Amino acid sequence: MQHEFPFHWFLIAFAAYTALLFIISHLTTRRTGTASFFSGDRKAPWPVVTYGMIGASISGVTFISVPGNVWAQNFFYMPLVLGFVGGYIIIAKVLLPLYYRMNLTSIYSYLGERFGPVSHRTGTVVFMISRLLGAAVRIFVVIVVFFSFVPESIVSATSPTFVFSLISVIFLVLLYLYTYKGGVKTIIWTDVLQTTFMLLAVGLAIAGICRDMGWSFRGMCAALASAPNALTPGHNYSDWFNWDWSAGTNAVKQIVSGIFIAVAMTGLDQAMIQKSLACKDLRAAQKNMYSTSVTVVVVNLFFLLLGALLCVYVAGKGGMEALGVTKTDEIFPAVASSYLGFGVCLFFLIGLISASYPSAGAALTSLTTSVCVDFLGFESRQDLDGRSKDRIRKWVHAAVAAAFLLIILALYLISNDSVINLVYKLASYTYGPLLGIFFFGILTRCRVNDRATPWIALAAPLLCLAFNLLGKRYLGFDLGFTLLIVNGLLTFIGMWLFRIRKTA
C-alpha cells in the first residue's frame, strides 16, 4: 500500500541525528588542538576504526546507488568488491609500514622526500581534486534524497534550484560546525554511529519487503533465484559474474580493478588512511585493514541483496515508471518512503543521514589536513605559533566547505548518471596518477625530474580518455574500471622516461 511520509518527521529525524553528532563532537574535542585535529593523538582503538570504516567505505553512495545499480547490472558489482580484499592486503603489507616508518601526518609528504617539492604538491593537488569531486558526488546523492522529501507546495512556491541550494547550504554549514574542532578524532567515533544506523536501515528494509511480499527466508531465496533481468538477457538479478570480455562489468576486469581501486581510493587517499594512521602503532593499523577487507565484502553483499529484492519488488509493482522514478538511484528512496511503512522509512532517513555526515566530514577534514600540512607547511614552519595555525586551519576548513557547495550545485545542473558509476569513473581518471607516482617511488630506486611530474600526471588521464573513447567507438571495447590501471601504468612509464640517469 502506497503512502506519503510526513515532512515534519523528516525534519525531526534530521534534527535529532544532527544533535547527536554535535554531542559526540563535543565529547571527543575536549583538550584537543591543531595536531590532534590531524592525527587524533594516535590513540584510536583499531576495532573501533574497523567498525567505523565499514560505513566510511560504503558511504551514502553505496546506501543509495548499489541497490539501484542491481536493476541494470545484477550482482556484477561483487567481483569488484572481491578485488578490494587484495587491495587491502597490499595496503597493510606495503603502504602502512612505509607511512608508519616515516611517521607521516599527510601521506603525500612521502612524495616530497622521495622526489622533491613539485612532486609533493602534484600528489597533493591530484588528491584534492579526487577527493573534492568524489566527496561532492557522495554528498550530492544524499542531498537529492533530502530534496525529494520537501513537499511540492514548498518547491513550487519558490523554485527547485533555490530549495536544493538552501538544503545544500544548511547541510554544509552543519558539517563544518561539527568537524570544526575535533577533526579525525570526531570522525572516527561518528563513523561508528554511521555504520550502525546504515546496517539497521538496510536490515529493516529487507524485512519490510519480505513482509509485504509474504516471503519467508526460503521464499525470498527462491524468488531471487528465479528472477530474470530483462536488461541483461540470460542473467538473474542475483548473478555475480559477467564473462563478456567486451563489457565494462566483465568479472576479470572487475576483480583486477577492485585491487587497484582499493589501493588508490583507500591506501593513497588521505581521508581514508588518516583513520588508520590514528591507530597506536603499525600492528594495530594492519589488524584494522585486514578486518576491514572481510567486513566490506559481507556488507556490500548485504546491500546487493537488498538491491535484488527491490528489483523484484518494483517489477511486481509495474516497474520504475509505476513508481514515478526515472533513475536507478531513486528506487530505494521511492520504495522506502512510499511502500514499506512509517518505521522503515524513518530508519531509512536516519541511515541516509548517518551515511552522509561522517563520510563528508572525513573528506572535509582530510582536505584541510592536506592544505595545511602539504601546502602551508604546518609541521616545519617556525614563524607560526599554535594560535595562528589554529586560526588558519579554521579558515581553510571553511574554504573547503565552500568548494564542496559549488561542485554540488554544478552536479545538480548536469547529473544524469548512476552515482556509484560516476564515483568510480572519476576515480579512474583522478587516482591513476597517484597510483603511478607512489608505486614508481616504492618499486624503483630511481630519481625523477621533479618538474616533469605535474605534466606526467596531466598527460596520463588525457591519454586514457582518448584510449577509452577510441576503443568503444572502433573496437566495441570498454576499459571499465580497468582504466584506473592503465592510467597508473601510463604515469609509471612517464616517470620512468623522465628519470634522472646517473652520469659517469
N, C-alpha and C positions, 0 to 999 in steps of 0.2 A: 504494500500500500504506500502510495507516494504522499509525502508531507513536506512542509517547509520548516526549516529550523529558525526559531526566533532570533532576530538580530541582537536583541538585548542580552541573550545568553552568550552569544559570541563575544560581546564586549566584556561581560563578566568573566568569562574564561580567560580572555586575553589579559585583563587587568589583574586577575588573581595569580596567573603564572608569572607575569612581569614583577609583581610584588614579591613573589617567592624568590625570583632571581636576584632582586636587589637585596633581599635578606642574606642570601648566600654570599653575594658580593661584599656586603658589609662584614660578615663573619670571617671572610678569607683575606681581607685587606687591612686588618689591624696590624700595626707595626711593620708596614711594608714601605719600600722606597723604589726608586727607579730600577736598581739592579734586580730587585725581587720581581718587578713587573716583567722583566725579560726572561728570568731563569726559574722563578718560583722557588728560589733558595735551594733548589736541587734536593728537596726532601719529600717529593711526591711518592706515595706507595705504588709500586708497579701494578698490583691487582686493580687499584682504583683507576690508574691510567688506562689499563687494558679495557676495562668495562666501559669507560667513557669513550675510548677510541672507536668502539663499535658504532656509537651514534655519530661521532665526528666523521668517520669514514663513509657512512652511508648518507647522512645529512638529509635535508629536505628534498633533494633531487631524487634520491632513492625512494623516499617516502611517497612521492607523487609519481615520478616517471617510470620507475622499474615496474610497478604493477601495470601501468598503462601500456608499457612497451611490449608486454606479452601479446597484446592484441595483434600486432603485426609481426613479432619476431619470436613468439613462443618462449621457451627457456634458453634460447640461443645466447643469452647473456651469461649463463652459468659457466661455460668454458672460460670466459674472460675472468670470472671470479676465481676459478680453479688456478688460473695462471698467477693470480695475486699471491698465492701461497709461496710459489717460487720466488717472487719478488721480495716478499717479506723476509725470507731466509737470506737472500743476498744483502738486504739492508742490515740484518742482525750480524752477519758474518764479515761484511766488508765495510759498510759505511759507519755504523755505530762505533766500532773500535777506532776508526780514524777520527771521528768527532770527539770522542772522549779523550783520546790521546792528546789532541790539540787543545782540549778544554775550550771548545768553541761555544760562544753565545749565538752568533749568526754563522750558519754553516758556510756562507759564501766568503767568509774570511779565509777559508782554505784556498780559494782561487787566488786571493791576493798574495798569500805566502808561496804558492806553487808557481804562479805565472807572472804576477805583477798587478799594479793598481787598476789598469784598464780592464784586465780580465775579471778582477774582483767586482768592479762596477758593472761590467757587462752581465755577469751572472746575477747580480742583484736586480738589474733592470729587467732581465728576462723573467726572473721570479715574480717581480712586482706586476708585470703585465699579465703573466699567467694567473696569479692569484687574484688580481683585480677582476679580470674577466670571468674566471671560474667562480669566484665567490659571488660576484654580481649576478651571475646566472642563477646560482642557488638561492640567493635572496629574492630574486625576481619571481621565481616559480611560487614561492611562499606568499609573496605579496599579491600575486594574481589570484590565489585562492582566497586570501583575506578579502580582496576586492569583490569576489563573487558572492560574498555573504552580505554585502551592502544592499539594502532594499533598492529596487529600481526607482522608487519615488525620489530617493535622495540623489541618485545618479542623474536622473532626467532633470531634476531641478537645477543642477549646475552643469557639469559635463563629465564624461568618463575620464578624460585626461586629468581634470582637476582633482577628482576624487582619488584616482590612482596615485597622483603626485602627493596628495595630502597624506595618504596612508604610508607612502614610502618615506616621507619626511619624519612622520611620527615614529615609525619603526626604527629608523637610523639614529634619531635623537636618543631614543631609549637604549639602543645598542651601545651608543657612545657612552652614555652615562653609566651603564652597568659594568663596562670594561674600563672606565675612566682611571681607576687607581690600581685595581688588582692584577690586571694583565693575565699571564699564563696560569697563575695560581687559581684565580677565579674560574678560568675556562675549564681547567681540569675537573673541578667539582661540579660545575654546571653541566659538563658532558655526561656525568653520571645520571643526573636528573633527566637529561635529554634521552639517553638510551632507554631508561626505564619506561618513560611515557610513550616513546615510539613503539617499543615492543608490545606494550599493553594495548595501544590503539590498533595495531595490526591483528593481534590475537582476538580482540573483541570484534573486529570487522569480519574475520574468518568465521567466528562463531555466529555472528549475525546473519551472514549469507547462508550458512548451513541450516540455521533455524528457519529462515524464510523459505528455503527450498525443501525443507523437510528431510535433510540428509543426515544420516549417521556418519561416523568416520569412514566406515566401509562404503557407504553410498557416495560420499564425497570422492573417494579414490576411484570408484567405478565411473563416476560422471566425468572425471578428468581424463581417465584412460580412453574414453570413447567420445571425446570432444574434438573433432577435426577442425582445423583452422582453414577457412576458405581462402584466406590471403596467402597461405603457404601450402599449396597442394601436396598431399602425401604426408603431412605432419599434423600431429595433435598439438594442442596448446602446451602440453607438458613435455614435449620433446626437447632434449638438451642439445643435440648435435646436428649441425647443418654441414654436409660434406661437399656441397657445391663449391669448388675451388674458386670460381669467379666471384662469388658473393662476399660482401664485406663481413658477413657473420659466419664465414667458414670456421669450423671448430678449431682447426690447427692454427689459423691466423689468430683466433680469439685467445687461445691458451698462451701462445708466444707473446702476443700483445699484452696480455694480462701481466706477465712477468715484468715487462718493461714499464707498463703504466704504474704498477705498484712502486717500482724503484724510483720513477720520476716524480709521481704525484704524492708519494709519502716520504721516500728516502731523500729526495732532493728538494723537498718543499718545507720551507721554514715553519709554516703554520703547523704541519703535522709532526715534524721531527722535534719541534720545540718542546712538545709534551714528553717525548722520550728522553730528551736531554734534561728534563726536570726530575728524572729518577735519580736516586742517590749515587748509583755507580753503573758501570757498563753491564755487569751481570744482571742487575735489575732491569735495565733498559732492554736487554736481549730477551729476557723472560717475557717482558711486555710484548715484544714484537712477535715472538713465537706464538703466544697465546692469542694475539690479535689475528694472526693468519688463519687460525682454526675457527674462531668465533665469527669472522667476517663471512666465511663460506656458509655457515649454518644460518646466519641472519639473512643473508641475501636469498638463500633458498626459501626461507620463511616468507620473504616479500614476493618472490616469484609465485609461490603457492597462492598467495592472496591474489596476484595478478591473473592467474589461470581461473580461479574461482570467479573473479569479476567478469572475465570474458564470457564464461558460460552463463553467468547470471544476466549480463547485459544482452547476450544473444537471445535469452529467454524472454526478455522484456521488449524485443523488437529491434535491437541494435543501437548503435550510438545515436542515430537520428531520432529514435523514440525518446532518448534521454535528453535531447536538445543540446548535445555536445558535438564539437567538430574536431577536437584534438584528443589524442590518447591520454595526454596529461590531465585531462578534465574528467576521465572516467571515475577514478577513485573518489574525488571530491563530490561528484554528482551523485553517485550511489550512496556514499556515507551520509550526505546531507539530506537526501530525499527519500530513501527507501529502507534504511536499516534501523530506524528508531532513534529516539532522542539520546539515549545513553551512548550508543555507538558514535553518533555524530559529535557529541560533546567530547568524547575521548579522542576522536579523530582530530578535532580542533586543537585540543591540548597537545596531542602528539605532534601535530604540524607546527604549533608554536614552539614546542620544545626542540624540534628539529632545526628551527630557523635561528634562534638566538645564539646558541653556543658555536655552531658552525661559522656563522657570520662574525661572531666575536673573536674566534680564533684567527680568522683572516685579518680582521682589523688589528689585532694585537701583533701578529707576525709581520705585517707590512710596516707597522710603526717601529718594530724592532729593527727591521732591515734598513729603514731610512736613518734611524738614529745611530745604529752601530756601523753600517756599511758606508753610508754617505757622510754622516756628520761626525763619525769617529769618536763616539762617546767613550769607548774603552781606553783610548790613548790620549785624549785631549786633557791638558792640564789647566787650560785657561777658563774652564767652566767648573763652577762648584756644583754641589748636589742640587741646590735650589734652582740654579739656572738650567741644568739638564732636565729637571722635572718639569719646568715651565715650557721648555722647547718641546719635550716629549708630548705634552698635552696638546700643543698647537699642531704638531704632526698628526697626532691621533685624530683631531678634528678635521684636518685636511683630507686624510684618507677616507673618512666617513663621507665627506662631500663628494669625493671622486666616485665612491660607490653610488651615490644618488644620481649622478649624471649618467653613469653607464646603465643603471636600472631604467631610467626614463627613456634612454635610447632603445633599450631592448623592448620596452612596451610598444614602441612605434614600429619595430621591424620583426618581432618574433613570429616565426611560423613553423617551428621545428620541435620535435620531442626533445625536452631539455636534457635528458640523460645522454642522448646522442650529441647534442650541441656541446655539452661539457667536455666529452672525450674528443670531439673534433678540435675544439680549441686547444686541449691539452696536447694533442698530437703535433700541432704546429708550434706551440709556445714552450713546451717542456723538452722537446727534442734537442735544442742547443745545450740545455743544462746537462742532459744525459751524455752528449758527446764530449763536452768540455770536462766534466767531472771525471769520466772514465778514461779520457786521454791522460789526465793527471795521475790517476790511480794505476793504470795498466802500463804506462811508459815512464821512462826517466827523462824524457826529452823536455827541453825548454822550448818556448814558442815565442814568436814575435808578438809581444804583448799588444801592440797597437792593431794587429790584424784580427784579434779575437772578436770585436763587435761586428766586423764585416762578415766574418765566417758565420756568426750567429744570425745574421740577417739573410745571407745567401742561402743557407741550408733550407729554411722553411719555404722560401720562394721557389727553389728547385723542386721541393716536394709537392708544392701546389701545382706546378707545371706537369710533373710526372703523373700525378693522380688524374688531372683533367684530361691529359692526352691518353692515358691508359683506359679510362672509362669511355672516351669518345671513339677511339680507334681499335681497341682490343677488347672492350667489354669487361675490363678487369678493374675491380675496385680494391685499392690497398686496405680499406677499412682502417682499423686501429693500428695495423702494422705500419702505417705512415709514421708513427712515433719512432719506430725502429729505424726506418730509412732516414728520417730526419736526424736522429742521433748519429747514425753511421756517416752521413754526409758531413756532419760537424766534426766528427773524429778525423775523417780524411782531410778536411780543411785544416785542422790543427796540425796534422802530420806534414802537409805540404808547406806550411809556414813555420815549421820547427826551425830552431837555430842549430845549424850544423857546426860542429866543432872544427876549428881550423888548426892546421899543424903549427 
